[in-house]
Amino acid sequence: MDSDSREHLFERIEAARDDLVALTRDLVRVPTVNPPGDAYGPCAELIGERMRRRGFEISYIRAEGTPGDSDRYPRINVVARYETGRPGPCLHFNGHIDVVDVGEGWTVDPFAGEVRDGRLYGRGTADMKGGLAAAVVAVEQLLAAGVPLAGAIEISGTVDEESGGYGGVGYLAERGWFSPPRVDHVIIPEPLNVDRICIGHRGVWWAEVETHGRTAHGSMPFLGNCAVRHMGAVLERIENDLLPRLSARSTVMPVVPEGARSSTLNINAIHGGQGLDFSGLPSPMVPDRCRMVLDRRYLIEEDPAEVEAEIRALLDGLAETRPGFSYDLREVLAFAPTMTEPDAPVARAVAKGIETVLGRPATSVVSPGTYDQKHIVRAGKLKDCIAYGPGILDLAHQPDEYVVIDDMVASAKVMADAAITLLAPPA
């Protein structure tokens, strides 16, 4: 493609700025909060009907039987496909439509899509409805400009990424929707900043630890066995033994931010004793169980089996030395680290687009947390997958989340340029 044609395409995308903002606002105004999985159907239809009007073939796929799926909260995904009429590869743009809960601390309506000072505010603007809208507009303008392309283009809006992706990309990947020869390249517009290409993510291992005890009257705790105190001993070993060892480990993976280049462990939740779903005063009871959820993020240099083994060793050590200590350990989810080669076709194409549009070299990074690339690599057996989008990573899940409108426009140009590179007809 010559420079004049490329510039004409970029001008078209620039002229579609208001449409890009309007689409993002429309997506934000559908409150697809997960959990529980609100409004997935209406959001999928918003995307699907728009792409149908552009000549795409539309498929709606419900992930029946996946976690959270029900008639009230159906896990509905949408995949739009456009065939160019020439044989060639397929480039797929995938965006998740679910967003996390709002939380406290907002100064704007999280579902209004307010525009102020060049920013579009709302839950999911950065993570990642702004990126999905940018991909849609990039593809629309690419096709409207009549750029010669070979193969096919797909755009999907998938669900449940924030809770593991099992009802979204995980379900689709297991059924061939993200595998060759149907799909050859994937770009996921996650919020990793407009000049960076995310080539992978750290590994994740979630587990639930439960300590056991025996009930007794709270005035006579010596007659019982306090599971909460046992969990306190677990926390003490984690704090003083395990966390220092994890922080000393480092990786060659270009993880951002810098603090995530070590192994990490977060206590996602902890609860012991009586439930919280009552009003009034609790009764005086020694708790006979206490549960804790661990969120362990690990590096490509670490053995996944050792990630669980070191937790089990810590617990076994307490069982040997602490009277009355017993536990259960249950894996909740596990995904290995993944990293696409920086010179893979899709990474090279996006890097070229960044340099063309922004006038500076792209930076390759790795995400501290997982995203749907894990399913595409594992179940789809497709390695040529990266994340690239306009959102600012640090704003994800924050109050007053926003996306910079100039960044959305720039990323749309980058994605259009990458599509030209990847779908160029044979000479």
ZIHU-V312507 format. One record per residue. N is the residue number from 1. D_FIRST is the distance of its C-alpha to the first C-alpha in Angstrom with 2 decimals. Layout:
BEGIN
N|D_FIRST  N|D_FIRST
END
This chain:
BEGIN
1|0.00  2|3.81  3|6.66  4|8.37  5|6.49  6|6.62  7|10.09  8|11.00  9|10.56  10|12.64  11|15.09  12|15.59  13|16.48  14|18.71  15|20.38  16|21.11  17|23.12  18|26.42  19|25.41  20|24.41  21|27.80  22|29.61  23|28.28  24|29.25  25|32.64  26|33.16  27|32.56  28|34.87  29|37.54  30|37.88  31|40.11  32|39.05  33|41.47  34|41.98  35|44.74  36|45.87  37|42.58  38|42.93  39|40.84  40|38.33  41|38.52  42|37.83  43|34.87  44|33.34  45|33.94  46|32.34  47|29.05  48|29.55  49|30.47  50|27.54  51|25.09  52|27.21  53|26.68  54|22.88  55|23.45  56|23.85  57|26.75  58|29.08  59|31.55  60|34.26  61|35.91  62|39.16  63|40.06  64|43.70  65|46.10  66|44.01  67|45.62  68|46.19  69|45.28  70|47.87  71|48.28  72|48.41  73|45.37  74|43.21  75|40.23  76|37.60  77|33.93  78|31.08  79|28.07  80|25.44  81|23.20  82|20.48  83|19.78  84|16.59  85|18.64  86|16.78  87|18.41  88|16.92  89|17.78  90|18.78  91|17.77  92|20.80  93|21.36  94|25.11  95|27.29  96|31.07  97|32.84  98|36.23  99|37.47  100|40.55  101|43.71  102|43.96  103|46.86  104|48.68  105|47.77  106|45.35  107|45.65  108|43.33  109|43.31  110|41.17  111|40.04  112|39.60  113|36.11  114|37.40  115|34.99  116|36.37  117|35.13  118|31.44  119|32.33  120|32.69  121|35.84  122|37.05  123|37.63  124|34.40  125|32.11  126|31.07  127|32.01  128|29.84  129|29.48  130|27.32  131|24.81  132|25.00  133|24.51  134|21.42  135|19.90  136|20.99  137|19.52  138|16.13  139|16.04  140|17.59  141|15.17  142|12.12  143|14.00  144|15.38  145|12.16  146|11.58  147|8.21  148|8.61  149|10.36  150|13.19  151|16.47  152|17.91  153|17.96  154|21.36  155|22.95  156|26.56  157|29.34  158|32.00  159|35.45  160|37.91  161|35.63  162|38.12  163|40.93  164|39.40  165|36.88  166|39.24  167|38.97  168|35.20  169|32.73  170|35.73  171|37.00  172|33.67  173|32.80  174|36.22  175|35.50  176|32.18  177|29.81  178|27.96  179|28.35  180|26.36  181|25.66  182|25.40  183|23.29  184|21.36  185|19.99  186|21.67  187|21.04  188|24.25  189|24.02  190|27.42  191|28.58  192|27.96  193|26.67  194|23.23  195|22.52  196|23.98  197|23.08  198|26.14  199|26.42  200|29.85  201|33.29  202|36.92  203|39.33  204|41.65  205|45.20  206|47.14  207|50.81  208|53.93  209|57.14  210|60.42  211|63.70  212|66.98  213|70.37  214|73.42  215|74.42  216|77.53  217|78.95  218|77.21  219|80.58  220|81.16  221|77.83  222|79.77  223|80.47  224|76.80  225|73.75  226|70.98  227|67.50  228|65.98  229|67.82  230|66.49  231|62.95  232|63.79  233|64.59  234|61.20  235|59.51  236|61.64  237|60.55  238|56.88  239|57.25  240|59.30  241|58.24  242|54.88  243|52.77  244|53.61  245|52.59  246|49.26  247|48.42  248|49.09  249|46.32  250|42.86  251|39.53  252|36.60  253|34.35  254|32.57  255|34.26  256|34.24  257|36.48  258|38.51  259|41.59  260|39.91  261|39.57  262|43.13  263|44.51  264|45.71  265|48.16  266|48.60  267|51.56  268|49.88  269|53.17  270|56.88  271|59.78  272|63.38  273|66.50  274|66.83  275|63.92  276|62.63  277|62.76  278|66.22  279|67.96  280|71.11  281|72.24  282|71.55  283|74.40  284|75.72  285|74.16  286|73.19  287|69.65  288|69.45  289|65.70  290|62.75  291|59.07  292|56.16  293|52.44  294|50.63  295|46.91  296|46.22  297|42.80  298|42.50  299|40.41  300|38.67  301|41.50  302|44.17  303|45.68  304|45.37  305|48.89  306|50.27  307|48.87  308|51.33  309|53.98  310|54.40  311|54.98  312|57.44  313|59.19  314|59.65  315|61.18  316|63.32  317|64.63  318|65.83  319|67.38  320|69.43  321|70.61  322|70.76  323|73.62  324|72.65  325|68.90  326|66.92  327|63.36  328|60.71  329|57.08  330|54.44  331|50.73  332|48.68  333|45.15  334|43.45  335|39.90  336|39.07  337|36.65  338|33.10  339|30.36  340|26.92  341|25.92  342|23.78  343|21.50  344|21.13  345|17.66  346|17.69  347|19.20  348|16.73  349|13.73  350|15.71  351|16.88  352|13.46  353|12.89  354|16.38  355|16.00  356|12.92  357|14.80  358|18.35  359|18.26  360|20.53  361|20.64  362|21.15  363|24.67  364|25.55  365|28.64  366|30.94  367|32.57  368|36.37  369|36.71  370|35.31  371|32.84  372|31.64  373|29.77  374|33.31  375|33.52  376|30.12  377|31.02  378|34.69  379|34.86  380|31.34  381|31.20  382|27.53  383|26.82  384|23.07  385|23.79  386|23.60  387|24.52  388|22.40  389|23.35  390|24.47  391|28.22  392|30.63  393|32.38  394|35.80  395|35.93  396|35.80  397|39.15  398|40.53  399|42.33  400|40.36  401|37.08  402|34.08  403|30.32  404|28.81  405|26.80  406|24.44  407|23.77  408|23.01  409|20.42  410|18.85  411|18.95  412|17.33  413|14.28  414|14.46  415|14.94  416|12.06  417|9.71  418|11.79  419|11.52  420|7.79  421|8.81  422|12.00  423|11.31  424|8.49  425|10.37  426|12.14  427|11.17
END
